[in-house]
Amino acid sequence: MHLIVERGALKRIEKEISEISPFSVAVVTERRVADLHLEKLMEHVKRAECIVLEQGEKIKSLETAIRLWKWLFEIGATRRTLLLAFGGGTVMDIAGFAASTYMRGMFLANIPTTLLAQADAAIGGKNGIDLMGKNMVGTFYNPKFVLVDTSFLDSLGEDEMRSGMAEVIKHAIIGDERLLEMLERNNFSIEEVVRRSLLVKLRIVSRDPREERGIRSVLNLGHTVGHAIELLSGYSVHHGFAISIGMAVSCRIGEMIHGFDKRERVENLLEKMGLPTRFKADPDDVIRIARRDKKAVNGRIVMAIPKRVGRVVVEEVDEEILRRALEEVIS
């Protein structure tokens, strides 16, 4: 996989496509991105077919996957067609799933347009649809290239930028204390933040590409509780906001069982970035959902917990410990 991170990176796309030499090119995007940026993309991508989906988590469905498969068949797509996923994390998920399954796999490339997607979702090879739960059906399928043009971030609202910053902070806790310090001092360029965030993730996924060794599971920091909050809110809470709350819970658990001494520092940074560290919910509901999380083992809750900045472990968490942390954060 080839990764490009720079402002104005879109100008490189013709070269990236020519190196793949696809039979044809197809673009999957979402309504808002199409309105803002599709014309700019099509200046660089000649003779491409395009489909525009609605926005939001609801497009990650079996119905949308079937629609994409039918569309690909109708436009004559083959295994050598390049599918460009152009948008945020939900577009990456559904387009990646469609690309990995159509004719048992076609060429794929990601052009993320949100901070959350640029700093996290665009790499790693995971995709999925929501069926009986978030991302319950999906595959591992890597793009040929990921092109991160930070100029797309100029069109984002404050909430979208904040949501993406939650994943950046997550990566800093997992593996880059220098990034944490840069964020605290508010002394950074967005290109450097995105690049450092992606490098943390790349180091981890390269050692465990299909999540078979347990190494990659540290990237789920904040996600066990975060996914529960998303589900309980009917996905009305931004993904990054839910992950922020989930990290606040995980850091409290880390403080309780491992003496993690940066809990206040992390919470202060989350709040400084405009991210929530509190939420109103019933702890019993969160625990019930956590028991069904993909990381759970025979109904026992498994979470990513920080021991220190740069050292996150994935371990079974006693429900009473989780309840205590939840009561401090969400009740």
Beta strands, then each sheet from edge to edge (+ up, - down):
strand 1: 2-6
strand 2: 24-30
strand 3: 49-53
strand 4: 81-87
strand 5: 107-112
strand 6: 145-149
strand 7: 302-308
strand 8: 311-316
sheet 1: 1+ 6+ 5+ 4+ 2+ 3+
sheet 2: 7+ 8-
end
